């Protein structure tokens, strides 16, 4: 597939070479380029030969650069191709539970193996062919896989895809080729927990050491489920049973392989009313982006900042924090001990109920602008309202409901400060730094 070159990066290896905006890239080092993976893989060499087409005529451009340096060609899209959409209709899919009339991009179901390698996205493998698998193995790419179950029949049922079961063989091929995999399991009570979860973790354990980690996250259910598969949430008892089973595997894996391998999401411990594991038990926090260990990491970082702080560094500060139900208790504990030590600190913590998606959604990242306005109107907010950066679309100022930060600031008459899920940053924000 030929790809049109949109622009040339100034000062890059191809800058001042015979390559222009509007030219077409045909091949790199003799290999046709289908997408960004081909481009990155074949252009990694020091001596690179580009086949360029301009006005129907082809010519060759030779480029010498440092190994792995980017050539400096820019294309219409990052992938040099369109995103691959999901061909499943999973019974637990969150996008199917979205309210109507939201921005179009929120309804797109991405299932693109290239984004797994480049951005850490999880893919089901159901839209990949053997040719795709061979390319991943040839390029020695790591990949993140949504497994959910290793029971072929159950996987077909959960994904509403008759090919979902047979695609599990790709995991074996990856393992035999030494491809590193992170896996995730969305756990649904009465569907893939209990004996099915035991089977899945047993099967994944057989793929060691290629499997680097496995996240187990509970299904999330919004209030927009009319006509969808009947699912239920975990309660204290069922969450406790899931944790007991997972902990047995964690102990066994640690003994056999030196890693716990399986990491339950924070919600399981909170729902089961059990203490969060220590930071050591999360090892390298490999499943952090899956909501695994986020609260423990925040607490430990905050405690470190708290212990290192000198009294003369703490400025008088009046702030407020808006957070979800899941982390509310832990944020309150951090603020309470801070105010107890430094009396010039005043911070109010507000638990925001998710009226937009439904009260069963308790994570901070899904709080909307309109819920902030409705529940914080006329509340004492201090000089600054602190919110998690997870509430905001990346590289924008938009909440999920398309309210902007300035919309909320204007409605509440308060300055908003975004804070990453970082305990040091949170401590600085609360103590006026």
C-alpha positions in Angstrom: 0.0 0.0 0.0 1.4 3.4 -1.0 1.1 6.2 1.6 1.1 9.9 0.8 3.6 12.0 2.6 2.0 15.0 4.3 5.1 16.9 5.4 8.8 16.7 6.3 10.1 17.5 9.8 12.7 20.3 9.6 16.2 19.1 10.5 15.3 15.4 10.2 17.4 12.8 8.3 15.2 13.3 5.1 15.2 17.1 5.4 16.9 18.5 2.2 16.7 15.1 0.6 14.7 14.7 -2.6 11.4 14.1 -0.8 8.5 16.6 -0.8 5.1 17.0 0.7 2.6 15.3 -1.6 5.1 12.6 -2.6 4.0 8.9 -2.1 6.1 6.5 -0.1 6.1 3.1 -1.9 8.7 1.1 0.0 11.4 1.2 2.6 14.5 -1.0 2.0 12.6 -3.0 -0.6 9.6 -3.6 1.6 6.2 -2.3 0.8 4.7 -0.2 3.5 1.2 -1.0 4.7 1.1 1.1 7.9 3.1 2.6 10.7 4.5 -0.7 12.0 6.1 -1.5 8.6 7.4 2.0 8.4 9.0 1.9 11.9 10.3 -1.6 11.6 11.9 -1.3 8.1 13.3 2.2 8.6 15.1 1.4 11.9 18.4 0.6 10.0 21.3 3.0 9.7 21.2 2.9 5.9 17.7 3.4 4.6 16.5 3.3 1.0 13.2 5.0 0.2 11.2 4.4 -3.0 9.3 7.6 -3.7 6.7 8.3 -6.4 6.1 11.8 -7.7 3.8 12.7 -10.6 3.7 9.0 -11.7 7.5 8.6 -11.7 9.5 6.7 -9.1 12.9 7.5 -7.7 15.1 6.2 -4.9 16.3 8.3 -2.0 19.2 7.1 0.2 19.3 8.2 3.9 22.0 7.6 6.5 21.0 8.1 10.1 21.5 6.8 13.6 19.9 3.4 14.2 16.2 3.7 15.2 16.1 7.5 14.5 12.9 8.5 12.9 13.3 9.5 9.2 11.2 12.6 9.6 8.3 11.8 7.3 4.8 12.8 8.5 1.6 11.3 7.2 -2.1 12.1 7.3 -2.8 9.8 10.2 -0.5 8.5 12.9 -1.2 4.9 11.8 -0.8 5.8 8.1 -4.1 3.9 7.9 -7.6 4.0 9.4 -8.1 2.5 12.9 -9.3 -1.1 13.1 -12.7 -1.3 14.8 -14.0 -4.0 17.0 -16.0 -6.8 15.4 -17.3 -8.2 18.7 -20.4 -7.3 20.7 -19.2 -8.2 24.2 -21.9 -8.7 26.8 -20.0 -6.3 29.1 -19.0 -3.6 26.6 -18.9 -0.2 28.2 -19.4 1.6 25.0 -22.8 -0.1 24.5 -23.8 1.4 27.8 -23.1 5.0 26.9 -25.9 7.5 26.9 -27.1 8.9 23.5 -26.0 12.2 21.9 -22.4 12.2 23.1 -19.5 13.1 20.8 -19.0 10.6 18.0 -15.5 9.5 19.0 -16.8 8.1 22.3 -18.8 5.4 20.4 -15.9 4.1 18.4 -14.8 0.6 19.5 -11.1 0.3 18.9 -9.6 -3.2 18.5 -6.3 -2.3 16.8 -3.2 -4.5 17.5 -1.0 -1.6 16.3 -2.2 0.6 19.0 -1.5 -2.2 21.5 2.1 -2.0 20.7 2.3 1.7 20.2 0.0 3.0 23.0 -0.7 0.0 25.3 -4.3 -0.6 24.1 -5.8 -4.0 24.8 -7.0 -6.1 21.8 -9.2 -9.2 21.6 -7.3 -10.7 18.6 -10.6 -11.5 16.9 -10.0 -9.3 13.8 -6.4 -10.6 13.2 -5.4 -13.1 10.6 -2.6 -15.6 10.7 -0.6 -13.1 8.5 -1.1 -10.4 11.2 0.2 -12.8 13.8 3.2 -13.8 11.8 4.1 -10.1 11.4 3.8 -9.5 15.1 6.1 -12.5 15.7 8.6 -11.4 13.0 8.8 -7.9 14.4 9.0 -9.2 18.0 6.3 -6.8 19.2 4.8 -7.0 22.7 1.1 -7.0 22.8 -1.8 -6.5 25.3 -4.6 -9.0 25.1 -8.2 -8.9 26.4 -8.6 -12.6 27.2 -11.6 -12.7 29.6 -11.7 -16.5 29.5 -9.7 -19.4 28.0 -12.9 -21.5 27.6 -13.4 -21.3 23.8 -17.2 -21.7 23.9 -17.6 -19.2 26.8 -15.3 -16.7 25.0 -17.6 -16.9 21.9 -20.6 -16.3 24.1 -19.1 -13.4 26.0 -17.9 -11.6 22.8 -20.8 -12.6 20.6 -18.2 -13.7 18.0 -18.1 -17.2 16.7 -14.3 -16.9 16.0 -13.4 -15.7 19.5 -12.6 -19.2 20.8 -10.3 -20.3 18.1 -8.3 -17.1 18.2 -7.1 -18.2 21.6 -4.5 -20.3 19.7 -2.7 -17.0 18.9 -1.7 -16.9 22.6 0.1 -20.2 22.3 1.8 -19.0 19.1 3.0 -15.8 20.8 4.2 -17.8 23.8 6.2 -20.2 21.7 7.8 -17.3 19.8 8.7 -15.5 23.1 6.3 -12.6 22.5 5.7 -10.7 25.7 2.0 -10.3 26.6 0.0 -8.4 29.2 -3.5 -9.8 29.6 -6.7 -8.5 31.1 -9.9 -10.3 32.3 -13.1 -8.4 32.7 -14.8 -10.5 35.4 -18.6 -10.9 35.3 -20.3 -12.5 38.3 -21.8 -15.9 37.4 -20.2 -15.8 33.9 -16.5 -16.1 34.0 -15.7 -16.1 37.7 -15.4 -19.1 40.0 -14.4 -22.3 38.2 -14.1 -20.5 34.9 -11.6 -18.0 36.4 -9.6 -20.8 37.9 -9.4 -22.4 34.4 -8.4 -19.2 32.8 -5.6 -18.4 35.3 -4.4 -22.0 35.1 -4.2 -21.8 31.3 -2.4 -18.4 31.3 0.1 -19.7 33.9 1.1 -22.4 31.4 2.2 -19.6 29.0 4.8 -18.3 31.3 7.3 -16.6 31.0 5.7 -14.9 27.9 2.8 -13.7 30.1 4.1 -10.6 31.9 1.0 -9.8 34.0 -2.8 -10.3 34.2 -5.2 -7.7 35.4 -8.6 -8.8 36.7 -11.1 -6.0 36.7 -14.8 -6.1 37.7 -17.5 -5.4 35.1 -18.8 -1.8 35.1 -22.5 -1.3 34.6 -24.1 2.1 33.8 -27.8 2.9 33.9 -28.1 2.6 30.1 -28.5 -1.1 29.8 -32.0 -1.5 28.3 -32.0 -4.5 25.9 -28.5 -5.6 26.9 -27.4 -8.9 28.4 -28.5 -9.2 32.0 -25.4 -8.7 34.2 -24.9 -8.0 37.9 -22.3 -6.2 39.9 -19.9 -7.7 42.4 -21.0 -7.4 46.1 -19.0 -7.9 49.2 -19.4 -11.7 49.2 -18.7 -12.4 45.5 -15.8 -9.9 45.5 -14.3 -11.7 48.5 -14.6 -15.1 46.8 -12.9 -13.8 43.7 -10.1 -12.3 45.7 -9.6 -15.6 47.6 -9.3 -17.5 44.4 -6.9 -14.9 42.9 -4.8 -14.8 46.0 -4.3 -18.6 45.9 -2.9 -18.2 42.3 -0.8 -15.2 43.3 0.9 -17.2 46.0 1.5 -20.2 43.7 2.8 -18.0 40.9 5.2 -16.2 43.2 6.6 -19.4 44.4 7.0 -20.9 40.9 8.0 -17.9 38.8 9.0 -15.1 41.2 6.1 -13.0 40.3 2.5 -12.8 41.5 1.5 -12.4 37.9 -2.2 -11.7 38.6 -3.3 -8.3 39.9 -6.9 -7.6 40.9 -8.3 -4.1 40.4 -8.7 -1.8 43.4 -12.5 -2.1 43.3 -12.3 -5.7 44.4 -10.6 -4.9 47.7 -12.9 -1.9 48.3 -16.1 -3.9 47.5 -15.0 -6.8 49.6 -14.1 -4.3 52.4 -10.5 -5.6 52.6 -7.3 -3.6 53.0 -5.4 -2.7 49.9 -2.2 -4.7 49.3 1.1 -3.1 50.1 3.0 -1.3 47.3 5.4 -4.3 47.2 2.6 -6.6 46.2 1.9 -4.6 43.0 5.5 -5.3 42.0 6.3 -2.9 39.1 2.7 -1.6 38.8 2.5 -3.1 35.3 -1.3 -3.0 35.2 -1.6 0.6 36.6 -3.5 1.9 33.6 -6.1 -0.8 34.3 -6.9 0.7 37.7 -4.7 -1.8 39.5 -2.8 -0.2 42.3 -3.7 3.4 41.5 -4.9 4.1 45.1 -2.0 2.4 46.8 0.4 4.2 44.6 -1.3 7.6 45.4 -1.2 6.8 49.1 2.4 5.8 49.2 3.6 8.8 47.2 1.5 11.2 49.3 3.0 9.7 52.5 6.5 10.1 51.1 5.8 13.8 50.3 4.2 14.2 53.8 7.2 12.8 55.6 9.7 14.9 53.6 7.9 18.2 54.0 9.4 20.9 56.2 7.1 23.1 58.2 8.4 26.3 56.6 7.5 24.9 53.2 3.8 24.6 54.0 1.9 27.7 52.9 -1.6 28.7 54.1 -3.9 27.1 51.6 -7.7 26.7 51.2 -8.7 24.2 48.5 -11.4 21.5 47.8 -11.2 18.1 46.0 -13.9 16.5 43.9 -13.5 12.7 43.7 -15.4 9.6 43.0 -16.9 7.2 45.6 -14.1 4.6 45.0 -11.3 6.8 46.3 -13.2 9.1 48.6 -12.3 7.4 51.9 -8.6 7.3 51.1 -8.5 10.9 50.0 -10.2 11.9 53.2 -7.7 10.1 55.3 -4.8 11.8 53.6 -6.4 15.3 54.1 -7.3 14.6 57.7 -3.7 13.8 58.7 -2.4 16.8 56.7 -4.8 19.3 58.4 -4.0 17.7 61.8 -0.3 18.4 61.4 -0.5 21.8 59.6 -3.4 24.0 60.9 -3.0 26.5 58.1 -4.2 23.9 55.6 -7.9 23.7 54.8 -9.2 21.3 52.3 -12.7 20.0 51.8 -13.3 16.7 50.0 -16.5 16.1 48.1 -17.7 12.7 47.0 -19.4 13.2 43.6 -22.3 10.8 42.9 -22.3 9.8 39.2 -25.8 10.8 38.1 -24.8 11.0 34.5 -23.8 7.3 34.1 -25.6 6.0 37.2 -24.7 5.6 40.8 -23.0 2.2 40.1 -20.2 4.0 38.4 -17.8 5.0 41.2 -14.5 5.8 39.5 -13.2 9.4 39.5 -12.3 9.4 35.8 -15.9 9.1 34.7 -17.2 12.2 36.6 -18.8 14.7 34.3 -18.8 18.5 34.2 -22.6 18.7 34.8 -22.4 16.4 37.9 -19.7 18.6 39.3 -21.8 21.7 38.8 -25.0 20.2 40.2 -23.4 18.8 43.3 -20.9 21.5 44.2 -23.0 24.6 43.5 -23.0 26.9 46.5 -20.6 24.6 48.4 -17.5 26.1 50.1 -14.7 25.3 47.7 -11.9 27.5 48.9 -9.6 29.2 46.5 -9.1 26.3 44.1 -11.0 23.1 43.2 -8.8 20.2 42.5 -9.9 17.5 40.1 -8.2 14.5 38.6 -6.8 14.9 35.1 -8.4 11.6 34.3 -11.7 13.4 34.1 -10.5 15.4 31.1 -10.0 14.2 27.5 -6.3 14.0 26.7 -4.9 17.1 25.0 -8.2 19.0 25.6 -10.3 20.7 28.3 -13.4 18.5 27.8 -15.2 16.4 30.3 -17.0 13.3 29.0 -20.2 15.3 28.6 -18.5 18.0 26.5 -18.6 20.5 29.3 -15.3 22.4 29.4 -13.2 23.3 32.4 -14.1 26.9 31.8 -17.8 26.0 31.8 -17.4 24.5 35.3 -15.2 27.3 36.6 -17.8 29.8 35.5 -20.7 27.9 37.0 -19.0 27.4 40.3 -17.1 30.7 40.4 -13.9 28.8 41.2 -10.5 28.2 39.7 -9.9 24.5 38.8 -6.6 22.8 39.0 -6.0 19.5 37.4 -3.9 17.0 39.3 -2.5 13.8 38.0 -2.9 10.5 40.0 0.4 11.3 41.7 0.7 11.7 45.5 3.5 14.2 45.4 1.5 16.4 43.0 -1.6 16.1 45.2 0.4 17.1 48.3 1.8 20.1 46.5 -1.6 21.2 45.4 -3.1 20.9 48.9 -0.2 22.7 50.6 0.0 25.7 48.2 3.0 24.7 46.1 
